[in-house]
């Protein structure tokens, strides 16, 4: 974050913008930020045509997410409208032991994912991103 702020000569009052890239591979790294891949969407699926959350298919509880670009962004430019703030967990437990910081040891970060449905819909579905599936 500090390097990004220095590079662009802006205050360090930054957050992260999450952009789902409609492909499964990337040949070159982004100029700023990082690409992540290998995540699973639990309780919903990613509509690759519309670029947003959609109802999961029957008998398919998980969907493999395309690449997500995490890029530093000035907080005032981060759009949280029409977006579900989706938790990312290490495992499918959705819970973990509270650490000394007061955060779950299973929780990684919250990402914003585009949606055309009310946020409450996805909360009731228990939609989350996972780093790994159960064995």
C-alpha positions in Angstrom: 0.0 0.0 0.0 2.8 2.4 0.9 4.7 1.7 -2.3 1.5 2.2 -4.3 0.8 5.5 -2.6 4.4 6.7 -3.2 4.3 5.6 -6.9 1.1 7.5 -7.6 1.9 10.4 -5.2 -1.3 10.0 -3.2 -2.2 9.8 0.5 -1.9 6.4 2.0 -5.7 6.4 2.8 -6.2 3.3 0.6 -8.3 0.2 0.5 -8.7 -2.7 -2.0 -10.8 -2.9 -5.1 -11.7 -6.4 -6.2 -12.2 -7.1 -9.9 -13.1 -10.5 -11.2 -11.2 -11.1 -14.4 -13.3 -13.2 -16.9 -10.6 -15.7 -17.5 -8.9 -18.5 -15.7 -5.3 -17.8 -16.5 -3.1 -14.7 -16.8 0.2 -14.5 -18.6 1.6 -11.4 -17.0 1.2 -9.9 -13.5 -0.8 -6.7 -13.1 1.1 -3.4 -12.9 -0.4 -2.7 -9.5 -1.9 -5.2 -7.0 -2.0 -8.9 -7.4 -4.0 -11.7 -9.1 -5.4 -14.5 -7.0 -6.8 -17.7 -8.3 -7.9 -21.1 -7.0 -10.8 -19.9 -4.8 -14.1 -21.6 -4.5 -17.5 -19.9 -4.2 -19.8 -21.6 -1.7 -23.6 -21.1 -1.8 -23.6 -19.4 -5.2 -21.9 -19.4 -8.5 -20.1 -16.7 -10.6 -22.0 -15.8 -13.8 -19.1 -15.3 -16.2 -21.3 -13.7 -18.8 -22.8 -11.0 -16.5 -19.8 -10.8 -14.2 -21.8 -11.1 -11.0 -23.1 -13.6 -8.4 -25.9 -15.9 -9.5 -27.9 -18.8 -8.0 -25.9 -22.0 -7.8 -26.7 -24.9 -10.0 -28.5 -27.9 -8.5 -26.1 -30.5 -7.1 -23.1 -28.2 -7.5 -22.5 -26.7 -4.1 -19.2 -25.0 -5.2 -18.1 -23.0 -8.1 -14.5 -22.3 -9.1 -13.9 -18.6 -9.2 -12.1 -16.9 -12.1 -9.0 -14.8 -11.4 -9.6 -11.9 -8.9 -7.5 -8.8 -9.2 -6.9 -7.2 -5.9 -5.7 -3.7 -6.5 -5.0 -0.8 -4.1 -7.5 2.0 -4.5 -8.3 5.3 -2.8 -11.0 4.5 -0.4 -13.4 7.1 -1.8 -13.3 5.4 -5.2 -14.3 2.0 -3.9 -17.9 1.2 -5.0 -19.8 -0.8 -2.4 -23.2 -0.4 -4.1 -24.6 -3.4 -5.8 -21.9 -5.4 -4.2 -22.0 -8.2 -1.7 -19.2 -8.1 0.9 -18.2 -11.7 0.7 -16.0 -13.3 3.4 -13.1 -15.4 2.4 -12.4 -18.4 4.7 -9.4 -20.8 4.7 -11.8 -23.8 5.1 -15.5 -24.4 4.7 -16.1 -24.2 8.4 -17.1 -20.5 8.2 -16.0 -20.3 11.9 -12.7 -20.4 13.7 -11.1 -19.8 17.0 -10.9 -16.1 18.0 -7.3 -15.0 18.0 -5.9 -12.3 20.3 -6.8 -9.7 17.8 -10.5 -10.7 18.1 -10.6 -12.1 14.5 -11.4 -15.7 13.6 -8.4 -17.7 12.7 -10.3 -19.1 9.7 -11.3 -15.7 8.2 -8.9 -14.2 5.6 -10.5 -11.0 4.1 -13.8 -9.7 2.9 -14.1 -9.1 -0.9 -16.8 -7.1 -2.7 -18.5 -9.1 -5.5 -21.0 -7.6 -7.9 -24.7 -8.6 -7.6 -28.0 -7.6 -9.0 -29.9 -9.1 -6.0 -30.3 -7.5 -2.6 -27.3 -8.2 -0.3 -29.6 -9.9 2.2 -30.3 -12.7 -0.3 -26.6 -13.8 -0.3 -26.3 -13.4 3.4 -29.2 -15.8 3.9 -27.6 -18.2 1.5 -24.4 -18.1 3.5 -22.4 -17.3 0.5 -18.6 -17.3 1.1 -15.3 -17.8 -0.8 -13.1 -20.7 0.3 -9.4 -21.3 -0.1 -9.9 -25.0 0.0 -12.6 -27.6 -0.1 -13.1 -30.4 2.5 -11.3 -33.6 1.8 
